[in-house]
Amino acid sequence: GEGEISYAGANALARARLAGDIVRERIGDGFVELRIDLVGSTSAHGRSFDADERPYEIRLRVAGRAVTRGAAARIGEEVEALYLNGPAGGGGTRKYVSEQVGVASTLVERGLVAAATEYLEWSDEPATA
């Protein structure tokens, strides 16, 4: 699940950080992985390299992996709730839930696998019953 919201103007970075803390507290610990990025500040390297960082605009992105689709959707709902229940001046929210599929390599003993080849012939003729 993902949720994003933008902050602009004076103290944009401080308000975005506060919003991230609010979302983290509201959703709790029920996520396999949770990531809070300040896009335009810490999204590429995970930290800022500028000690006097004072961006005029910043985008908060909260993303997490959950066991259920409903739990993942909660991230976007909490980010959207920042409009009325978060730091002032947030806008332009976006929320998204996607299914994640994993691929795991494994080895199977050769004797447990039956090898077979099936040859299918292509025809441009319509099928007949």
N, CA, C and O atoms as a GROMACS GRO file, in nm:
protein
  516
    1GLY      N    1   0.083  -0.118   0.000
    1GLY     CA    2   0.000   0.000   0.000
    1GLY      C    3   0.087   0.123   0.000
    1GLY      O    4   0.194   0.124   0.060
    2GLU      N    5   0.040   0.226  -0.066
    2GLU     CA    6   0.115   0.352  -0.073
    2GLU      C    7   0.022   0.470  -0.052
    2GLU      O    8  -0.097   0.464  -0.081
    3GLY      N    9   0.079   0.576  -0.002
    3GLY     CA   10   0.008   0.702   0.010
    3GLY      C   11   0.106   0.816  -0.002
    3GLY      O   12   0.218   0.808   0.050
    4GLU      N   13   0.065   0.923  -0.069
    4GLU     CA   14   0.152   1.039  -0.086
    4GLU      C   15   0.073   1.167  -0.062
    4GLU      O   16  -0.047   1.173  -0.088
    5ILE      N   17   0.143   1.268  -0.012
    5ILE     CA   18   0.084   1.401   0.007
    5ILE      C   19   0.198   1.503  -0.004
    5ILE      O   20   0.310   1.477   0.039
    6SER      N   21   0.167   1.619  -0.060
    6SER     CA   22   0.266   1.725  -0.076
    6SER      C   23   0.249   1.834   0.028
    6SER      O   24   0.137   1.864   0.072
    7TYR      N   25   0.362   1.895   0.066
    7TYR     CA   26   0.363   2.012   0.153
    7TYR      C   27   0.451   2.117   0.085
    7TYR      O   28   0.558   2.085   0.034
    8ALA      N   29   0.406   2.242   0.085
    8ALA     CA   30   0.482   2.350   0.023
    8ALA      C   31   0.477   2.472   0.114
    8ALA      O   32   0.388   2.487   0.198
    9GLY      N   33   0.576   2.560   0.094
    9GLY     CA   34   0.580   2.684   0.171
    9GLY      C   35   0.673   2.674   0.290
    9GLY      O   36   0.758   2.585   0.298
   10ALA      N   37   0.655   2.768   0.381
   10ALA     CA   38   0.740   2.774   0.500
   10ALA      C   39   0.731   2.645   0.580
   10ALA      O   40   0.622   2.592   0.602
   11ASN      N   41   0.845   2.596   0.622
   11ASN     CA   42   0.854   2.475   0.705
   11ASN      C   43   0.795   2.350   0.638
   11ASN      O   44   0.744   2.261   0.706
   12ALA      N   45   0.801   2.345   0.506
   12ALA     CA   46   0.746   2.230   0.434
   12ALA      C   47   0.810   2.099   0.481
   12ALA      O   48   0.740   2.000   0.502
   13LEU      N   49   0.940   2.098   0.497
   13LEU     CA   50   1.011   1.977   0.540
   13LEU      C   51   0.968   1.935   0.680
   13LEU      O   52   0.944   1.816   0.703
   14ALA      N   53   0.959   2.027   0.773
   14ALA     CA   54   0.918   1.994   0.910
   14ALA      C   55   0.775   1.940   0.913
   14ALA      O   56   0.746   1.846   0.987
   15ARG      N   57   0.687   2.000   0.834
   15ARG     CA   58   0.548   1.952   0.831
   15ARG      C   59   0.539   1.813   0.769
   15ARG      O   60   0.460   1.730   0.814
   16ALA      N   61   0.619   1.787   0.665
   16ALA     CA   62   0.618   1.654   0.604
   16ALA      C   63   0.672   1.549   0.700
   16ALA      O   64   0.619   1.438   0.707
   17ARG      N   65   0.777   1.583   0.773
   17ARG     CA   66   0.831   1.489   0.873
   17ARG      C   67   0.728   1.461   0.982
   17ARG      O   68   0.711   1.346   1.023
   18LEU      N   69   0.661   1.565   1.029
   18LEU     CA   70   0.558   1.548   1.130
   18LEU      C   71   0.445   1.458   1.075
   18LEU      O   72   0.396   1.370   1.146
   19ALA      N   73   0.406   1.481   0.952
   19ALA     CA   74   0.301   1.399   0.890
   19ALA      C   75   0.343   1.252   0.883
   19ALA      O   76   0.262   1.164   0.909
   20GLY      N   77   0.468   1.227   0.849
   20GLY     CA   78   0.519   1.089   0.846
   20GLY      C   79   0.514   1.025   0.982
   20GLY      O   80   0.477   0.908   0.994
   21ASP      N   81   0.551   1.099   1.085
   21ASP     CA   82   0.545   1.047   1.223
   21ASP      C   83   0.401   1.016   1.263
   21ASP      O   84   0.374   0.916   1.329
   22ILE      N   85   0.309   1.103   1.223
   22ILE     CA   86   0.167   1.082   1.256
   22ILE      C   87   0.116   0.954   1.191
   22ILE      O   88   0.050   0.873   1.256
   23VAL      N   89   0.146   0.935   1.063
   23VAL     CA   90   0.100   0.813   0.993
   23VAL      C   91   0.162   0.690   1.056
   23VAL      O   92   0.092   0.591   1.079
   24ARG      N   93   0.291   0.694   1.086
   24ARG     CA   94   0.358   0.578   1.148
   24ARG      C   95   0.290   0.541   1.280
   24ARG      O   96   0.269   0.423   1.308
   25GLU      N   97   0.256   0.642   1.361
   25GLU     CA   98   0.190   0.616   1.489
   25GLU      C   99   0.049   0.560   1.470
   25GLU      O  100   0.008   0.469   1.542
   26ARG      N  101  -0.024   0.614   1.373
   26ARG     CA  102  -0.163   0.570   1.352
   26ARG      C  103  -0.173   0.428   1.300
   26ARG      O  104  -0.263   0.355   1.341
   27ILE      N  105  -0.083   0.387   1.210
   27ILE     CA  106  -0.097   0.254   1.150
   27ILE      C  107  -0.034   0.145   1.234
   27ILE      O  108  -0.067   0.027   1.215
   28GLY      N  109   0.054   0.179   1.325
   28GLY     CA  110   0.109   0.079   1.416
   28GLY      C  111   0.213  -0.011   1.352
   28GLY      O  112   0.277   0.025   1.254
   29ASP      N  113   0.228  -0.130   1.411
   29ASP     CA  114   0.336  -0.223   1.373
   29ASP      C  115   0.289  -0.340   1.287
   29ASP      O  116   0.365  -0.436   1.272
   30GLY      N  117   0.170  -0.337   1.232
   30GLY     CA  118   0.117  -0.452   1.161
   30GLY      C  119   0.164  -0.470   1.018
   30GLY      O  120   0.092  -0.528   0.937
   31PHE      N  121   0.283  -0.421   0.985
   31PHE     CA  122   0.331  -0.429   0.847
   31PHE      C  123   0.461  -0.508   0.838
   31PHE      O  124   0.547  -0.499   0.925
   32VAL      N  125   0.473  -0.585   0.731
   32VAL     CA  126   0.594  -0.662   0.707
   32VAL      C  127   0.711  -0.567   0.688
   32VAL      O  128   0.822  -0.592   0.737
   33GLU      N  129   0.686  -0.458   0.617
   33GLU     CA  130   0.789  -0.356   0.592
   33GLU      C  131   0.718  -0.222   0.577
   33GLU      O  132   0.612  -0.215   0.514
   34LEU      N  133   0.774  -0.118   0.633
   34LEU     CA  134   0.717   0.016   0.621
   34LEU      C  135   0.828   0.113   0.590
   34LEU      O  136   0.934   0.112   0.652
   35ARG      N  137   0.803   0.198   0.492
   35ARG     CA  138   0.903   0.295   0.449
   35ARG      C  139   0.839   0.432   0.439
   35ARG      O  140   0.731   0.447   0.382
   36ILE      N  141   0.905   0.533   0.496
   36ILE     CA  142   0.857   0.671   0.487
   36ILE      C  143   0.966   0.753   0.420
   36ILE      O  144   1.077   0.768   0.473
   37ASP      N  145   0.933   0.808   0.303
   37ASP     CA  146   1.028   0.887   0.225
   37ASP      C  147   0.983   1.030   0.215
   37ASP      O  148   0.863   1.059   0.211
   38LEU      N  149   1.078   1.120   0.212
   38LEU     CA  150   1.053   1.260   0.186
   38LEU      C  151   1.105   1.286   0.046
   38LEU      O  152   1.223   1.317   0.027
   39VAL      N  153   1.019   1.273  -0.052
   39VAL     CA  154   1.058   1.283  -0.192
   39VAL      C  155   1.104   1.426  -0.220
   39VAL      O  156   1.032   1.522  -0.193
   40GLY      N  157   1.223   1.437  -0.274
   40GLY     CA  158   1.284   1.568  -0.294
   40GLY      C  159   1.384   1.598  -0.184
   40GLY      O  160   1.455   1.699  -0.190
   41SER      N  161   1.391   1.511  -0.084
   41SER     CA  162   1.485   1.532   0.024
   41SER      C  163   1.564   1.405   0.054
   41SER      O  164   1.687   1.406   0.049
   42THR      N  165   1.495   1.296   0.084
   42THR     CA  166   1.563   1.174   0.127
   42THR      C  167   1.527   1.050   0.046
   42THR      O  168   1.568   0.940   0.083
   43SER      N  169   1.454   1.063  -0.062
   43SER     CA  170   1.404   0.946  -0.131
   43SER      C  171   1.512   0.871  -0.209
   43SER      O  172   1.502   0.749  -0.223
   44ALA      N  173   1.613   0.938  -0.259
   44ALA     CA  174   1.714   0.870  -0.339
   44ALA      C  175   1.820   0.801  -0.252
   44ALA      O  176   1.858   0.687  -0.280
   45HIS      N  177   1.867   0.867  -0.147
   45HIS     CA  178   1.976   0.812  -0.066
   45HIS      C  179   1.935   0.775   0.076
   45HIS      O  180   2.016   0.721   0.151
   46GLY      N  181   1.811   0.802   0.113
   46GLY     CA  182   1.765   0.767   0.247
   46GLY      C  183   1.799   0.869   0.354
   46GLY      O  184   1.753   0.858   0.467
   47ARG      N  185   1.879   0.968   0.318
   47ARG     CA  186   1.914   1.075   0.411
   47ARG      C  187   1.952   1.198   0.330
   47ARG      O  188   1.982   1.188   0.211
   48SER      N  189   1.951   1.311   0.394
   48SER     CA  190   1.990   1.436   0.328
   48SER      C  191   2.139   1.458   0.344
   48SER      O  192   2.197   1.426   0.448
   49PHE      N  193   2.202   1.512   0.243
   49PHE     CA  194   2.344   1.544   0.249
   49PHE      C  195   2.367   1.694   0.271
   49PHE      O  196   2.480   1.741   0.272
   50ASP      N  197   2.258   1.768   0.287
   50ASP     CA  198   2.265   1.913   0.304
   50ASP      C  199   2.222   1.948   0.446
   50ASP      O  200   2.104   1.933   0.481
   51ALA      N  201   2.315   1.995   0.528
   51ALA     CA  202   2.283   2.026   0.668
   51ALA      C  203   2.181   2.139   0.681
   51ALA      O  204   2.104   2.141   0.776
   52ASP      N  205   2.181   2.233   0.586
   52ASP     CA  206   2.089   2.347   0.592
   52ASP      C  207   1.968   2.327   0.501
   52ASP      O  208   1.914   2.423   0.445
   53GLU      N  209   1.928   2.206   0.488
   53GLU     CA  210   1.819   2.173   0.395
   53GLU      C  211   1.693   2.253   0.427
   53GLU      O  212   1.639   2.246   0.538
   54ARG      N  213   1.646   2.329   0.328
   54ARG     CA  214   1.525   2.408   0.344
   54ARG      C  215   1.447   2.409   0.213
   54ARG      O  216   1.436   2.514   0.149
   55PRO      N  217   1.395   2.296   0.174
   55PRO     CA  218   1.320   2.293   0.048
   55PRO      C  219   1.188   2.369   0.062
   55PRO      O  220   1.126   2.370   0.169
   56TYR      N  221   1.146   2.430  -0.046
   56TYR     CA  222   1.019   2.503  -0.046
   56TYR      C  223   0.902   2.407  -0.058
   56TYR      O  224   0.793   2.435  -0.008
   57GLU      N  225   0.924   2.294  -0.123
   57GLU     CA  226   0.818   2.194  -0.135
   57GLU      C  227   0.877   2.055  -0.117
   57GLU      O  228   0.993   2.030  -0.150
   58ILE      N  229   0.795   1.968  -0.063
   58ILE     CA  230   0.839   1.832  -0.034
   58ILE      C  231   0.719   1.739  -0.045
   58ILE      O  232   0.606   1.781  -0.020
   59ARG      N  233   0.742   1.616  -0.082
   59ARG     CA  234   0.633   1.518  -0.095
   59ARG      C  235   0.660   1.403  -0.001
   59ARG      O  236   0.767   1.342  -0.006
   60LEU      N  237   0.564   1.374   0.083
   60LEU     CA  238   0.573   1.262   0.175
   60LEU      C  239   0.520   1.138   0.105
   60LEU      O  240   0.411   1.141   0.047
   61ARG      N  241   0.596   1.030   0.109
   61ARG     CA  242   0.550   0.902   0.053
   61ARG      C  243   0.563   0.797   0.162
   61ARG      O  244   0.670   0.778   0.220
   62VAL      N  245   0.452   0.729   0.191
   62VAL     CA  246   0.450   0.621   0.289
   62VAL      C  247   0.414   0.495   0.212
   62VAL      O  248   0.312   0.490   0.144
   63ALA      N  249   0.497   0.392   0.224
   63ALA     CA  250   0.472   0.266   0.154
   63ALA      C  251   0.501   0.151   0.248
   63ALA      O  252   0.596   0.155   0.326
   64GLY      N  253   0.418   0.048   0.240
   64GLY     CA  254   0.439  -0.067   0.327
   64GLY      C  255   0.383  -0.194   0.267
   64GLY      O  256   0.294  -0.191   0.182
   65ARG      N  257   0.437  -0.306   0.312
   65ARG     CA  258   0.387  -0.436   0.272
   65ARG      C  259   0.307  -0.494   0.388
   65ARG      O  260   0.350  -0.492   0.503
   66ALA      N  261   0.190  -0.547   0.354
   66ALA     CA  262   0.102  -0.604   0.456
   66ALA      C  263   0.056  -0.742   0.411
   66ALA      O  264   0.069  -0.777   0.293
   67VAL      N  265   0.003  -0.817   0.503
   67VAL     CA  266  -0.044  -0.952   0.472
   67VAL      C  267  -0.176  -0.948   0.395
   67VAL      O  268  -0.200  -1.033   0.309
   68THR      N  269  -0.261  -0.850   0.424
   68THR     CA  270  -0.390  -0.841   0.356
   68THR      C  271  -0.402  -0.712   0.277
   68THR      O  272  -0.335  -0.613   0.307
   69ARG      N  273  -0.488  -0.714   0.177
   69ARG     CA  274  -0.512  -0.595   0.095
   69ARG      C  275  -0.574  -0.483   0.179
   69ARG      O  276  -0.541  -0.366   0.160
   70GLY      N  277  -0.662  -0.518   0.271
   70GLY     CA  278  -0.726  -0.418   0.357
   70GLY      C  279  -0.626  -0.346   0.445
   70GLY      O  280  -0.637  -0.225   0.464
   71ALA      N  281  -0.530  -0.420   0.499
   71ALA     CA  282  -0.427  -0.358   0.582
   71ALA      C  283  -0.339  -0.266   0.498
   71ALA      O  284  -0.299  -0.159   0.544
   72ALA      N  285  -0.308  -0.307   0.376
   72ALA     CA  286  -0.226  -0.224   0.287
   72ALA      C  287  -0.300  -0.096   0.250
   72ALA      O  288  -0.239   0.010   0.241
   73ALA      N  289  -0.429  -0.106   0.227
   73ALA     CA  290  -0.509   0.011   0.189
   73ALA      C  291  -0.514   0.114   0.301
   73ALA      O  292  -0.536   0.232   0.277
   74ARG      N  293  -0.494   0.069   0.422
   74ARG     CA  294  -0.499   0.160   0.538
   74ARG      C  295  -0.392   0.268   0.530
   74ARG      O  296  -0.412   0.379   0.580
   75ILE      N  297  -0.279   0.237   0.467
   75ILE     CA  298  -0.173   0.337   0.454
   75ILE      C  299  -0.224   0.458   0.378
   75ILE      O  300  -0.212   0.571   0.424
   76GLY      N  301  -0.282   0.434   0.261
   76GLY     CA  302  -0.335   0.544   0.180
   76GLY      C  303  -0.446   0.620   0.251
   76GLY      O  304  -0.456   0.742   0.238
   77GLU      N  305  -0.530   0.548   0.325
   77GLU     CA  306  -0.640   0.612   0.398
   77GLU      C  307  -0.585   0.706   0.505
   77GLU      O  308  -0.637   0.817   0.524
   78GLU      N  309  -0.481   0.662   0.575
   78GLU     CA  310  -0.423   0.747   0.680
   78GLU      C  311  -0.351   0.868   0.622
   78GLU      O  312  -0.355   0.977   0.680
   79VAL      N  313  -0.286   0.850   0.506
   79VAL     CA  314  -0.221   0.965   0.442
   79VAL      C  315  -0.327   1.064   0.396
   79VAL      O  316  -0.311   1.184   0.414
   80GLU      N  317  -0.434   1.015   0.337
   80GLU     CA  318  -0.542   1.103   0.292
   80GLU      C  319  -0.606   1.177   0.410
   80GLU      O  320  -0.649   1.291   0.396
   81ALA      N  321  -0.612   1.111   0.525
   81ALA     CA  322  -0.671   1.173   0.644
   81ALA      C  323  -0.588   1.292   0.693
   81ALA      O  324  -0.638   1.373   0.772
   82LEU      N  325  -0.465   1.304   0.647
   82LEU     CA  326  -0.381   1.418   0.688
   82LEU      C  327  -0.437   1.551   0.640
   82LEU      O  328  -0.403   1.656   0.694
   83TYR      N  329  -0.523   1.548   0.536
   83TYR     CA  330  -0.587   1.672   0.492
   83TYR      C  331  -0.649   1.747   0.609
   83TYR      O  332  -0.630   1.867   0.626
   84LEU      N  333  -0.724   1.672   0.691
   84LEU     CA  334  -0.797   1.733   0.803
   84LEU      C  335  -0.735   1.705   0.938
   84LEU      O  336  -0.759   1.778   1.034
   85ASN      N  337  -0.654   1.599   0.947
   85ASN     CA  338  -0.600   1.556   1.076
   85ASN      C  339  -0.449   1.547   1.073
   85ASN      O  340  -0.391   1.450   1.122
   86GLY      N  341  -0.385   1.646   1.015
   86GLY     CA  342  -0.240   1.646   1.007
   86GLY      C  343  -0.188   1.788   0.999
   86GLY      O  344  -0.264   1.883   1.020
   87PRO      N  345  -0.060   1.803   0.969
   87PRO     CA  346  -0.002   1.938   0.958
   87PRO      C  347  -0.073   2.020   0.851
   87PRO      O  348  -0.121   1.965   0.752
   88ALA      N  349  -0.080   2.149   0.872
   88ALA     CA  350  -0.152   2.239   0.780
   88ALA      C  351  -0.087   2.244   0.643
   88ALA      O  352   0.035   2.230   0.628
   89GLY      N  353  -0.170   2.262   0.543
   89GLY     CA  354  -0.122   2.290   0.409
   89GLY      C  355  -0.090   2.171   0.323
   89GLY      O  356  -0.029   2.187   0.218
   90GLY      N  357  -0.127   2.052   0.363
   90GLY     CA  358  -0.103   1.934   0.280
   90GLY      C  359  -0.200   1.929   0.164
   90GLY      O  360  -0.315   1.973   0.176
   91GLY      N  361  -0.155   1.876   0.053
   91GLY     CA  362  -0.244   1.868  -0.062
   91GLY      C  363  -0.194   1.770  -0.166
   91GLY      O  364  -0.080   1.725  -0.159
   92GLY      N  365  -0.279   1.739  -0.262
   92GLY     CA  366  -0.241   1.653  -0.372
   92GLY      C  367  -0.212   1.510  -0.331
   92GLY      O  368  -0.108   1.454  -0.365
   93THR      N  369  -0.305   1.451  -0.257
   93THR     CA  370  -0.280   1.314  -0.212
   93THR      C  371  -0.300   1.214  -0.324
   93THR      O  372  -0.367   1.240  -0.424
   94ARG      N  373  -0.240   1.100  -0.304
   94ARG     CA  374  -0.252   0.986  -0.394
   94ARG      C  375  -0.243   0.862  -0.307
   94ARG      O  376  -0.160   0.855  -0.216
   95LYS      N  377  -0.328   0.764  -0.336
   95LYS     CA  378  -0.319   0.638  -0.262
   95LYS      C  379  -0.331   0.524  -0.362
   95LYS      O  380  -0.400   0.535  -0.464
   96TYR      N  381  -0.262   0.414  -0.331
   96TYR     CA  382  -0.256   0.304  -0.426
   96TYR      C  383  -0.229   0.175  -0.351
   96TYR      O  384  -0.150   0.172  -0.256
   97VAL      N  385  -0.294   0.068  -0.394
   97VAL     CA  386  -0.268  -0.064  -0.339
   97VAL      C  387  -0.239  -0.158  -0.456
   97VAL      O  388  -0.312  -0.159  -0.554
   98SER      N  389  -0.133  -0.234  -0.445
   98SER     CA  390  -0.100  -0.330  -0.550
   98SER      C  391  -0.060  -0.463  -0.486
   98SER      O  392  -0.008  -0.467  -0.374
   99GLU      N  393  -0.084  -0.568  -0.560
   99GLU     CA  394  -0.047  -0.701  -0.514
   99GLU      C  395   0.099  -0.724  -0.548
   99GLU      O  396   0.146  -0.687  -0.655
  100GLN      N  397   0.170  -0.786  -0.457
  100GLN     CA  398   0.311  -0.815  -0.481
  100GLN      C  399   0.328  -0.965  -0.494
  100GLN      O  400   0.283  -1.042  -0.409
  101VAL      N  401   0.392  -1.005  -0.601
  101VAL     CA  402   0.415  -1.146  -0.627
  101VAL      C  403   0.564  -1.172  -0.615
  101VAL      O  404   0.645  -1.098  -0.671
  102GLY      N  405   0.600  -1.274  -0.543
  102GLY     CA  406   0.741  -1.308  -0.526
  102GLY      C  407   0.776  -1.434  -0.602
  102GLY      O  408   0.692  -1.520  -0.625
  103VAL      N  409   0.901  -1.445  -0.642
  103VAL     CA  410   0.952  -1.562  -0.710
  103VAL      C  411   1.064  -1.618  -0.624
  103VAL      O  412   1.156  -1.547  -0.584
  104ALA      N  413   1.054  -1.746  -0.594
  104ALA     CA  414   1.155  -1.810  -0.511
  104ALA      C  415   1.217  -1.926  -0.588
  104ALA      O  416   1.145  -2.015  -0.634
  105SER      N  417   1.348  -1.926  -0.601
  105SER     CA  418   1.418  -2.036  -0.668
  105SER      C  419   1.424  -2.154  -0.574
  105SER      O  420   1.440  -2.139  -0.452
  106THR      N  421   1.412  -2.272  -0.630
  106THR     CA  422   1.422  -2.393  -0.550
  106THR      C  423   1.478  -2.506  -0.637
  106THR      O  424   1.468  -2.501  -0.759
  107LEU      N  425   1.534  -2.604  -0.574
  107LEU     CA  426   1.587  -2.719  -0.646
  107LEU      C  427   1.499  -2.840  -0.617
  107LEU      O  428   1.455  -2.861  -0.504
  108VAL      N  429   1.472  -2.919  -0.722
  108VAL     CA  430   1.393  -3.041  -0.709
  108VAL      C  431   1.477  -3.155  -0.765
  108VAL      O  432   1.542  -3.140  -0.868
  109GLU      N  433   1.477  -3.267  -0.698
  109GLU     CA  434   1.554  -3.383  -0.746
  109GLU      C  435   1.507  -3.421  -0.886
  109GLU      O  436   1.387  -3.426  -0.913
  110ARG      N  437   1.603  -3.448  -0.974
  110ARG     CA  438   1.574  -3.479  -1.113
  110ARG      C  439   1.475  -3.596  -1.126
  110ARG      O  440   1.390  -3.594  -1.214
  111GLY      N  441   1.485  -3.694  -1.043
  111GLY     CA  442   1.399  -3.812  -1.050
  111GLY      C  443   1.252  -3.782  -1.019
  111GLY      O  444   1.165  -3.862  -1.052
  112LEU      N  445   1.224  -3.669  -0.958
  112LEU     CA  446   1.086  -3.633  -0.923
  112LEU      C  447   1.016  -3.555  -1.034
  112LEU      O  448   0.897  -3.523  -1.024
  113VAL      N  449   1.090  -3.524  -1.141
  113VAL     CA  450   1.033  -3.444  -1.251
  113VAL      C  451   1.023  -3.530  -1.375
  113VAL      O  452   1.121  -3.590  -1.419
  114ALA      N  453   0.903  -3.536  -1.433
  114ALA     CA  454   0.883  -3.610  -1.558
  114ALA      C  455   0.895  -3.513  -1.675
  114ALA      O  456   0.818  -3.418  -1.686
  115ALA      N  457   0.993  -3.537  -1.762
  115ALA     CA  458   1.012  -3.451  -1.878
  115ALA      C  459   0.922  -3.498  -1.992
  115ALA      O  460   0.912  -3.617  -2.018
  116ALA      N  461   0.857  -3.404  -2.058
  116ALA     CA  462   0.768  -3.438  -2.169
  116ALA      C  463   0.767  -3.323  -2.268
  116ALA      O  464   0.787  -3.208  -2.232
  117THR      N  465   0.743  -3.357  -2.395
  117THR     CA  466   0.734  -3.256  -2.500
  117THR      C  467   0.603  -3.277  -2.574
  117THR      O  468   0.568  -3.390  -2.609
  118GLU      N  469   0.531  -3.170  -2.596
  118GLU     CA  470   0.404  -3.177  -2.669
  118GLU      C  471   0.415  -3.084  -2.789
  118GLU      O  472   0.452  -2.967  -2.774
  119TYR      N  473   0.383  -3.135  -2.908
  119TYR     CA  474   0.393  -3.058  -3.030
  119TYR      C  475   0.253  -3.016  -3.074
  119TYR      O  476   0.167  -3.101  -3.095
  120LEU      N  477   0.230  -2.885  -3.086
  120LEU     CA  478   0.102  -2.833  -3.130
  120LEU      C  479   0.120  -2.772  -3.267
  120LEU      O  480   0.214  -2.696  -3.290
  121GLU      N  481   0.032  -2.806  -3.358
  121GLU     CA  482   0.042  -2.755  -3.494
  121GLU      C  483  -0.051  -2.635  -3.509
  121GLU      O  484  -0.167  -2.641  -3.469
  122TRP      N  485   0.000  -2.529  -3.567
  122TRP     CA  486  -0.077  -2.407  -3.588
  122TRP      C  487  -0.152  -2.417  -3.720
  122TRP      O  488  -0.099  -2.466  -3.820
  123SER      N  489  -0.277  -2.368  -3.719
  123SER     CA  490  -0.356  -2.367  -3.841
  123SER      C  491  -0.430  -2.237  -3.848
  123SER      O  492  -0.482  -2.188  -3.748
  124ASP      N  493  -0.434  -2.179  -3.972
  124ASP     CA  494  -0.511  -2.058  -3.993
  124ASP      C  495  -0.658  -2.088  -4.022
  124ASP      O  496  -0.740  -1.996  -4.032
  125GLU      N  497  -0.689  -2.215  -4.035
  125GLU     CA  498  -0.828  -2.255  -4.061
  125GLU      C  499  -0.909  -2.246  -3.934
  125GLU      O  500  -0.859  -2.280  -3.826
  126PRO      N  501  -1.037  -2.200  -3.944
  126PRO     CA  502  -1.120  -2.198  -3.824
  126PRO      C  503  -1.146  -2.339  -3.772
  126PRO      O  504  -1.154  -2.435  -3.849
  127ALA      N  505  -1.157  -2.348  -3.642
  127ALA     CA  506  -1.183  -2.478  -3.580
  127ALA      C  507  -1.321  -2.528  -3.619
  127ALA      O  508  -1.416  -2.450  -3.627
  128THR      N  509  -1.332  -2.657  -3.642
  128THR     CA  510  -1.461  -2.718  -3.674
  128THR      C  511  -1.499  -2.814  -3.563
  128THR      O  512  -1.414  -2.875  -3.499
  129ALA      N  513  -1.626  -2.823  -3.542
  129ALA     CA  514  -1.675  -2.908  -3.434
  129ALA      C  515  -1.695  -3.050  -3.480
  129ALA      O  516  -1.736  -3.135  -3.401
   0.00000   0.00000   0.00000
